[in-house]
Amino acid sequence: KENGVAGYGDKENGVAGHGDTEGHQYTPKLLEKLSDEQIVQLSACGFHTGCITKDGQVFTWGEGKFGRLGHGNERNCHSPKLVEELIAKKPKQIACG
């Protein structure tokens, strides 16, 4: 399958993107919320991840401190969530760090 993104690593604060926050994901596992999306760019750091789809939609997940996910709050997001503020903007690049 050519669509989607696999996540693995630390689950704390939702960083791995699978919806749970306990322990670690030791092997790559497809993120269900992005399984039908064609991802054209992805950026990740130790706290959060963001990606852009072929249609120009931006999804982010992980630790929301300082508003870093772009959802208008500081809540953690345990699985990929559409950044609604960017729906009509269709960005071409994303950077997390």
Phi, psi and omega in degrees: 000136184264353182264163171094183181218141174259139178239147176200167181112210184293131178268351181303135180063013178083015185302322181288338174088012184262004177096348179244165186232009183256129173078214185223153172256108189277341178231153179302136180221131182299133176281116185305318184294343180246011187296337180256005183261142171267111183271127180254340176207146180217143174223141181216153171221192182287349185244331183202167180223149175219151177214160178240136179270168177304328180277001178085015176274145179249130175240140176225158176199161180119213183282128183266004182310140180065013180076018187297345180272345178083016181263008177080017178206186179246018180284144174289150178236117189275354176209163184305135180227136179296133176274098188298328180299337184255006185307310184276351186274332179048063179298157181255345183217149178222147178220132176241143179170000000 
